[in-house]
């Protein structure tokens, strides 16, 4: 019978869960209050969506390099420092006098996030034994998923009660408290092997661009967050307008559908084993398209049902595609995942930006048509570019929350 490590396994699990939570509670916190911010700053839907574009673009720019920096400096030092710094741009967002300042501080916020979540994933892979790593990855993923949900929900509720600026102040204080907790809970790495240097790590990263399976999976990752950000950013503007007139609190509550997807995502592993990746992913893509089409309905309950389907299918696709990266990368798995994260968040940036253009030209129906077009492209890539037979997944395949 395997015994637990002597040094606080429970404390380590809390630490990685908090790291995931504090990152994603910040990343998605403004999404439910975009209509409110649009009114406050006198900006249209396309312009106010730059708040989301700025942070996801910053994450995309820094994600592939944070792992290589941590390979030189060490894991815990980078994680804790970044968590303590993350609260500062969040606080500055709350103090922003205009939209341009808010977008700037959201960009700075995004720059600080990858040193937390990307290095935490690397820490799990290094420090836990293989038979324990899956559980640790599950704690991280749960923390990150709950953070993504609660950032939207808490900000929406508090914005109605005390105002959006104080709501972001609360998020900043939560992040600072989380950083202090991780400082004490997370043991210093014991199995870390310092990299030969940034140049060697960079050369290994470039090799991934020769792997067509990886490139196809990066394209799928791009599409996943493109569709997710487009959907859950611009549906808010539809629901905040007549005849629904939902408040920030109720817009935040809409994200309870996210928790349904989080609960279903772990079943993806069983389904892949039963049906195979390609055979399972194509019907999931079809169901996801159906969910988008349901959001064009008039009854609110049908829209919520459509959003529940979208959230569930998006999280399932993200789980499977992230796992496929770890399988198809022959070497340099950390940098391969880093490049996937980059394509993933670039997709989110484009989803926010192009969704704004679609909204200007045709409101929510134009956004839905654009999302369906991207999903059809993803289905084609999966069908024609993904290999028919692949080896089983490794023990650890944590995903990027949506």
C-alpha positions in Angstrom: 0.0 0.0 0.0 1.4 3.4 -1.0 2.0 5.8 1.9 1.6 9.6 1.7 4.7 11.7 1.7 5.8 12.9 5.1 5.6 16.6 4.3 2.0 18.0 4.4 0.3 16.6 1.4 -3.0 18.3 2.5 -1.2 21.6 2.8 0.3 21.3 -0.7 -3.1 20.5 -2.1 -4.6 23.5 -0.6 -1.7 25.6 -1.9 -2.1 24.5 -5.6 -5.9 24.9 -5.3 -5.5 28.4 -4.0 -3.0 29.3 -6.8 -5.5 28.2 -9.4 -8.4 30.0 -7.6 -6.6 33.3 -7.2 -5.5 33.4 -10.8 -8.9 32.8 -12.4 -11.0 34.8 -9.9 -9.1 37.8 -11.3 -9.0 36.9 -15.0 -12.8 36.6 -15.5 -14.0 39.0 -12.7 -15.3 41.8 -15.1 -17.2 39.6 -17.5 -20.6 39.7 -15.6 -20.4 43.5 -15.2 -19.5 44.5 -18.7 -23.0 46.0 -19.4 -22.6 48.0 -16.2 -19.2 49.2 -17.1 -20.4 50.1 -20.6 -23.0 52.4 -19.1 -20.5 53.9 -16.6 -17.8 54.7 -19.2 -20.2 55.5 -22.0 -18.7 52.8 -24.3 -20.3 50.4 -26.7 -20.2 46.6 -26.4 -17.2 46.3 -28.7 -15.2 49.0 -26.9 -15.9 47.7 -23.4 -14.9 44.2 -24.4 -11.3 45.3 -24.7 -11.3 44.8 -20.9 -11.4 41.1 -21.6 -9.2 41.2 -24.7 -6.4 43.0 -22.9 -5.9 40.4 -20.1 -6.2 37.3 -22.3 -3.8 38.8 -24.8 -1.3 39.5 -22.1 -1.6 36.0 -20.8 -1.0 34.7 -24.4 2.1 36.8 -24.7 3.8 35.6 -21.5 2.5 32.0 -21.0 5.2 30.2 -23.2 8.1 32.0 -21.5 7.1 31.8 -17.8 7.9 28.0 -17.7 11.4 28.6 -19.0 12.0 31.4 -16.5 10.8 29.2 -13.7 13.1 26.4 -15.0 16.0 28.7 -14.1 14.7 30.6 -11.0 12.8 27.8 -9.2 9.0 27.1 -8.8 7.8 28.3 -5.4 9.7 31.6 -5.7 8.0 32.5 -8.9 4.5 31.3 -7.9 4.4 33.3 -4.6 6.0 36.4 -6.0 3.5 36.5 -8.8 0.5 35.9 -6.6 1.5 38.8 -4.2 2.0 41.1 -7.2 -1.3 40.1 -8.8 -3.3 42.0 -6.3 -1.7 45.3 -7.2 -3.1 45.6 -10.8 -6.5 44.4 -9.6 -6.5 47.2 -7.0 -5.5 49.7 -9.8 -8.4 48.4 -11.9 -10.7 49.4 -9.1 -9.1 52.9 -9.0 -9.1 53.4 -12.8 -10.4 56.9 -13.7 -11.4 56.0 -17.3 -11.7 53.1 -19.7 -8.1 53.4 -21.1 -6.6 53.1 -17.6 -8.8 50.1 -16.8 -7.7 48.4 -20.0 -4.1 49.1 -19.2 -4.2 47.6 -15.8 -6.1 44.6 -17.1 -3.2 44.0 -19.5 -0.7 44.3 -16.6 -3.0 41.9 -14.6 -2.7 39.3 -17.5 1.1 39.6 -17.6 1.3 38.4 -13.9 -1.1 35.4 -14.2 1.0 32.8 -16.2 3.8 32.8 -13.6 1.1 31.5 -11.2 -0.8 28.9 -13.1 1.7 27.7 -15.6 4.4 27.2 -12.9 1.9 25.6 -10.5 1.2 22.9 -13.2 5.0 22.4 -13.5 5.3 22.2 -9.7 2.7 19.4 -9.6 4.4 17.4 -12.3 7.8 17.7 -10.5 6.9 17.3 -6.9 4.1 14.7 -6.7 4.6 11.0 -7.4 2.8 9.8 -10.5 0.1 8.0 -8.5 -0.6 11.2 -6.5 -0.2 13.7 -9.4 -3.7 13.1 -10.8 -5.3 14.0 -7.4 -3.2 17.1 -7.1 -4.1 18.2 -10.7 -7.7 17.6 -9.8 -7.4 20.0 -6.8 -5.7 22.6 -9.0 -8.4 22.3 -11.7 -11.2 22.5 -9.2 -9.7 25.6 -7.5 -9.2 27.2 -10.9 -12.7 26.4 -12.1 -14.3 27.6 -8.9 -12.2 30.7 -9.2 -13.4 31.4 -12.8 -17.0 31.0 -11.6 -16.8 33.0 -8.4 -14.8 35.8 -10.0 -17.9 36.4 -12.2 -20.5 35.7 -9.6 -18.9 37.5 -6.6 -18.1 40.6 -8.7 -21.7 40.7 -10.1 -23.3 40.4 -6.7 -21.0 42.9 -4.9 -21.3 45.4 -7.8 -25.0 45.6 -7.1 -24.5 45.9 -3.3 -21.4 48.1 -2.9 -20.4 49.1 -6.4 -18.0 47.5 -8.9 -14.9 49.4 -7.6 -15.3 48.0 -4.1 -16.1 44.6 -5.6 -12.7 44.6 -7.4 -11.1 45.8 -4.1 -12.5 42.6 -2.5 -11.0 40.5 -5.3 -7.6 42.2 -4.7 -7.7 41.5 -1.0 -8.7 37.8 -1.6 -5.7 37.5 -4.0 -3.3 39.0 -1.5 -4.6 36.6 1.3 -4.3 33.7 -1.1 -0.6 34.6 -1.9 0.2 34.8 1.8 -1.4 31.4 2.4 0.5 29.8 -0.4 3.7 31.3 1.0 3.2 29.2 4.1 1.4 26.2 2.7 3.5 25.3 -0.3 6.8 23.5 0.5 9.9 24.6 -1.4 10.5 22.3 -4.4 12.7 19.3 -3.7 12.9 17.6 -7.1 13.5 20.7 -9.1 16.3 20.5 -11.7 17.6 23.8 -12.8 17.5 24.3 -16.6 20.7 24.8 -18.6 19.3 28.3 -19.5 16.7 30.2 -21.4 18.3 29.6 -24.8 18.2 25.8 -24.4 14.6 25.9 -23.3 13.7 28.2 -26.2 15.3 25.8 -28.8 13.3 22.9 -27.4 10.1 25.0 -27.7 10.7 25.7 -31.4 10.8 22.0 -32.2 7.0 21.8 -31.4 6.2 23.8 -34.5 7.3 20.8 -36.6 4.7 18.6 -35.0 1.5 18.8 -37.1 -0.6 17.1 -34.5 0.4 19.7 -32.0 -0.4 22.5 -34.4 -3.8 21.1 -35.1 -4.4 20.9 -31.3 -3.3 24.5 -30.9 -5.9 25.5 -33.5 -8.6 23.6 -31.5 -7.5 25.4 -28.3 -7.7 28.7 -30.1 -11.3 27.9 -31.1 -12.3 26.7 -27.7 -11.7 30.0 -25.9 -12.7 32.1 -28.9 -16.2 30.5 -28.7 -16.4 30.6 -24.9 -15.4 34.3 -24.6 -17.6 35.4 -27.5 -20.5 33.5 -26.0 -20.3 34.6 -22.4 -19.2 38.2 -23.1 -21.9 39.2 -25.6 -24.8 37.2 -24.3 -24.6 39.5 -21.3 -25.5 42.5 -23.4 -28.5 40.7 -24.8 -29.7 39.7 -21.3 -29.0 43.1 -19.8 -31.3 44.7 -22.4 -35.1 44.4 -22.7 -37.1 42.3 -22.3 -34.8 40.5 -19.8 -33.2 43.6 -18.1 -31.0 41.3 -15.9 -29.0 43.1 -13.2 -25.3 42.5 -12.5 -26.2 40.0 -9.8 -28.4 37.9 -12.1 -25.8 38.1 -14.9 -23.3 36.7 -12.5 -25.7 34.0 -11.5 -25.9 32.9 -15.1 -22.4 31.5 -14.6 -23.7 28.8 -12.4 -24.0 26.9 -15.8 -20.2 26.9 -15.6 -20.3 24.6 -12.6 -22.4 22.0 -14.5 -19.6 21.9 -17.1 -17.0 21.6 -14.4 -18.8 18.6 -13.0 -19.1 16.9 -16.4 -15.5 17.5 -17.6 -13.9 14.7 -15.6 -16.1 12.2 -17.5 -14.3 13.1 -20.6 -11.5 10.6 -19.8 -14.0 7.7 -19.6 -15.7 8.8 -22.9 -12.4 9.0 -24.7 -11.4 5.6 -23.5 -14.8 4.2 -24.6 -15.2 5.9 -28.0 -11.8 7.5 -28.9 -10.9 11.1 -29.2 -12.0 11.9 -32.7 -15.2 9.8 -32.5 -16.2 11.5 -29.2 -15.2 15.0 -30.0 -17.2 15.4 -33.3 -20.6 14.7 -31.6 -19.6 17.1 -28.7 -18.9 19.8 -31.3 -22.3 19.1 -32.8 -24.0 19.4 -29.4 -22.0 22.6 -28.7 -23.4 24.2 -32.0 -26.9 23.2 -30.9 -26.3 25.0 -27.6 -25.3 28.2 -29.4 -28.5 27.9 -31.6 -30.6 27.6 -28.5 -29.4 31.0 -27.2 -31.2 32.5 -30.2 -34.5 31.6 -28.6 -36.7 34.1 -26.8 -37.6 32.2 -23.5 -34.9 32.8 -20.9 -34.9 29.2 -19.7 -34.0 28.0 -23.2 -31.2 30.6 -23.4 -29.9 29.3 -20.0 -30.2 25.7 -21.3 -28.2 26.6 -24.3 -25.5 28.3 -22.2 -25.3 25.2 -20.0 -24.7 23.1 -23.1 -22.1 25.5 -24.3 -20.3 25.5 -21.0 -20.3 21.7 -20.7 -19.1 21.1 -24.3 -16.5 23.8 -24.0 -15.0 22.4 -20.9 -15.1 18.8 -22.3 -13.3 19.9 -25.4 -10.7 21.8 -23.4 -10.0 18.7 -21.2 -9.5 16.5 -24.2 -7.4 18.8 -26.3 -5.1 19.7 -23.4 -4.6 16.0 -22.7 -3.9 15.4 -26.4 -1.0 18.0 -26.2 0.7 16.1 -23.4 0.4 12.9 -25.5 1.7 14.2 -28.8 4.6 16.2 -27.5 7.6 13.9 -27.8 9.8 16.1 -25.6 9.6 19.4 -23.8 6.1 18.7 -22.6 6.0 21.9 -20.4 6.8 24.2 -23.3 4.3 22.3 -25.5 1.6 23.0 -23.0 2.8 26.6 -22.7 2.3 27.1 -26.5 -1.1 25.6 -26.2 -1.9 28.1 -23.5 -0.7 30.9 -25.8 -3.0 29.8 -28.7 -5.8 29.3 -26.2 -5.7 32.8 -24.9 -5.0 34.4 -28.3 -8.3 32.7 -29.3 -10.0 34.4 -26.3 -8.6 37.8 -27.3 -9.9 37.3 -30.9 -13.2 36.1 -29.6 -13.7 39.3 -27.5 -12.5 41.6 -30.3 -14.3 40.0 -33.3 -17.4 39.4 -31.2 -17.6 43.1 -30.7 -17.5 43.7 -34.5 -20.2 41.1 -35.0 -22.3 42.7 -32.3 -22.0 46.1 -34.0 -23.2 44.7 -37.3 -25.9 42.3 -36.2 -26.2 42.0 -32.4 -26.4 38.6 -30.8 -27.5 36.7 -34.0 -24.3 37.8 -35.8 -22.2 36.8 -32.8 -23.9 33.3 -32.8 -23.3 32.9 -36.5 -19.6 33.7 -36.1 -19.3 31.3 -33.2 -20.9 28.5 -35.2 -18.5 29.1 -38.1 -15.5 28.8 -35.8 -17.0 25.6 -34.3 -17.4 24.0 -37.8 -13.8 24.8 -38.5 -12.7 23.2 -35.2 -14.8 20.0 -36.1 -13.0 19.9 -39.5 -9.6 20.1 -37.9 -10.4 17.4 -35.4 -11.8 15.1 -38.1 -9.1 15.5 -40.7 -6.0 16.4 -38.7 -6.2 14.5 -35.4 -4.6 11.0 -35.5 -7.0 8.1 -35.5 -5.0 6.1 -32.9 -3.0 7.7 -30.1 -1.4 6.2 -26.9 -3.2 6.6 -23.6 -2.9 9.9 -21.7 -0.2 10.4 -19.0 -1.2 10.7 -15.4 -1.4 14.5 -15.3 -3.4 16.5 -17.7 -4.6 19.7 -15.9 -6.6 22.0 -18.1 -6.9 25.7 -18.5 -10.3 26.8 -17.0 -12.6 28.8 -19.3 
